[in-house]
Amino acid sequence: MTGGADGGAETAPMLSWDHVALSVGDLEAARDWWCHALDLEPEYHLAPPDTDLRGTMLLHSSGFRVELLHRPGAAAGPSYAGPLEAAGVLGLGHVCLRADDVAAAYDVLVGRGAVPRKPPSASPARPGALNAFVSDPDGNLIEILDRPRTDVARGPTTHERPHP
C-alpha cells in the first residue's frame, strides 16, 4: 500500500467473501442440482433489463452463496479432469468447500449427481488434511477440504507467499 497523506501506510479495507458466480447452460437444472447437492435455497432471481442474462442467488444456512448465471448461446468453457489440469488454464480453477468428513461429503455429492474428479486423499498443501474434487453437471470444479479448525485463521505457511 502507498503512504497516506500523513506519510503513514494506508490500511487495506476490510473485505470478506460474499459469493461465487458460475455460468451455467441450463439455469433451472443447475439451480435444482446445486440446491439438492449442497442444501442451498434460492435467495432471489435476477434479470437485468435490456439483457438476455438471467440468474439466481442461492444461499446456504451457513451464509455462503452461489450465484448461477445463464445467457442463451453462451459458449461452453473448459471442463477439467482435476485440479492439476485446471491450474494449467488462467482464470477460475475451482471453488472449495470445507467439510468435517471429506469422504462422506464426496460420497453424498457423487450420489447427488456430482462427477467424481479426485477421490478423497491427503492434501498436498495441508499436512494432515484430506481433500477431494468433484464437478457439477456444467463441469465447474469443486474441492472438498477438511481444513482443521486451528488452521482456519493462521497466515500463509512457509511455502505460501502472499501475492505482491
C-alpha positions in Angstrom: 0.0 0.0 0.0 1.1 3.5 -0.6 1.6 6.1 2.1 -1.3 8.2 3.3 -1.4 12.0 3.5 0.4 11.9 6.8 3.1 9.7 5.4 1.8 6.6 7.2 0.8 3.4 5.5 -2.8 3.1 4.3 -4.6 0.1 5.7 -6.5 -2.2 3.4 -10.3 -2.1 3.5 -11.9 -4.9 5.5 -13.1 -7.4 2.9 -14.8 -10.8 3.2 -16.1 -13.2 0.5 -19.8 -12.9 -0.4 -20.4 -15.3 -3.2 -19.0 -17.1 -6.2 -20.8 -16.8 -9.6 -20.8 -19.6 -12.1 -22.1 -19.5 -15.7 -24.4 -22.5 -16.4 -26.0 -23.9 -19.5 -29.5 -24.6 -18.0 -30.4 -22.3 -15.2 -33.3 -24.3 -13.8 -31.4 -27.6 -13.9 -28.3 -26.1 -12.3 -30.4 -24.4 -9.6 -32.1 -27.7 -8.9 -28.7 -29.6 -8.7 -26.9 -27.0 -6.5 -29.9 -26.8 -4.1 -30.2 -30.6 -3.9 -26.5 -31.4 -3.8 -25.4 -28.7 -1.3 -28.7 -27.9 0.6 -28.9 -24.4 -0.8 -32.1 -22.3 -1.0 -32.9 -19.8 -3.7 -32.5 -16.3 -2.2 -33.5 -14.2 -5.2 -33.6 -14.2 -9.0 -32.2 -11.6 -11.3 -32.9 -10.5 -14.9 -31.2 -7.2 -15.7 -33.3 -5.0 -18.0 -32.4 -4.9 -21.7 -30.2 -8.1 -21.5 -30.7 -11.8 -22.0 -28.9 -12.5 -18.7 -30.8 -14.4 -16.1 -29.6 -15.7 -12.8 -30.4 -16.9 -9.3 -28.6 -16.4 -6.0 -28.5 -19.5 -3.8 -27.9 -19.3 0.0 -26.7 -21.9 2.4 -27.7 -21.8 6.1 -24.1 -21.1 7.0 -24.2 -17.9 4.9 -22.2 -18.9 1.8 -23.8 -18.1 -1.5 -23.5 -19.4 -5.1 -24.8 -17.2 -7.9 -25.8 -19.1 -11.1 -25.9 -17.1 -14.3 -27.2 -18.0 -17.7 -27.1 -16.4 -21.1 -28.6 -18.2 -24.1 -26.0 -19.3 -26.6 -23.1 -18.9 -24.1 -20.0 -20.9 -25.2 -19.1 -23.9 -23.2 -15.9 -23.4 -21.1 -13.3 -25.9 -20.2 -14.2 -28.9 -18.1 -11.3 -30.1 -16.0 -10.5 -33.6 -15.0 -8.9 -32.3 -11.8 -7.0 -29.5 -10.1 -3.7 -30.0 -12.0 -5.4 -29.6 -15.3 -7.4 -26.6 -14.0 -4.2 -24.9 -12.9 -2.9 -25.0 -16.4 -5.6 -22.5 -17.6 -5.8 -18.9 -16.4 -9.0 -18.0 -14.6 -11.2 -19.6 -12.1 -9.8 -23.1 -11.3 -12.3 -24.3 -8.7 -14.4 -23.4 -5.7 -13.6 -25.0 -2.3 -16.0 -26.1 0.4 -14.9 -27.1 3.9 -16.3 -30.4 5.3 -15.8 -32.2 8.6 -15.8 -35.5 6.8 -14.4 -35.3 3.2 -15.1 -38.9 2.3 -18.8 -38.6 3.4 -19.3 -35.3 1.7 -17.7 -36.7 -1.5 -20.0 -39.7 -1.4 -23.1 -37.6 -0.8 -22.2 -35.2 -3.7 -21.4 -38.1 -6.1 -24.7 -39.7 -5.0 -26.5 -36.4 -5.8 -25.1 -36.3 -9.4 -21.6 -34.7 -9.0 -19.0 -36.0 -11.4 -16.1 -37.7 -9.4 -12.8 -36.0 -10.3 -10.3 -36.9 -7.5 -11.3 -39.3 -4.7 -10.5 -38.3 -1.1 -6.8 -38.4 -0.3 -4.1 -36.5 1.6 -4.0 -32.8 0.7 -0.7 -31.9 -0.9 -0.8 -28.4 0.6 -2.2 -29.0 4.1 -0.3 -31.6 6.1 -2.9 -33.8 8.0 -5.8 -32.6 5.8 -7.8 -34.5 3.3 -9.3 -33.2 0.1 -11.3 -34.4 -2.9 -12.7 -33.0 -6.1 -16.0 -33.3 -7.9 -17.6 -31.2 -10.6 -21.1 -30.0 -11.1 -23.1 -31.1 -14.2 -21.7 -28.0 -16.1 -18.1 -29.0 -15.3 -17.4 -26.5 -12.6 -14.7 -28.0 -10.3 -15.5 -28.2 -6.6 -12.9 -29.0 -4.0 -13.9 -30.6 -0.6 -11.4 -29.9 2.2 -11.3 -30.8 5.9 -9.1 -27.9 7.0 -8.5 -28.3 10.7 -10.3 -25.5 12.7 -6.9 -24.5 14.2 -5.7 -23.9 10.6 -8.5 -21.6 9.6 -7.2 -18.3 11.0 -3.5 -18.8 10.5 -1.4 -17.0 8.0 0.4 -18.4 5.0 2.7 -21.4 5.5 6.4 -21.2 4.7 5.6 -22.4 1.2 2.7 -20.0 0.6 3.8 -16.5 -0.1 1.4 -13.5 -0.3 0.9 -12.1 -3.7 2.7 -8.7 -4.2 
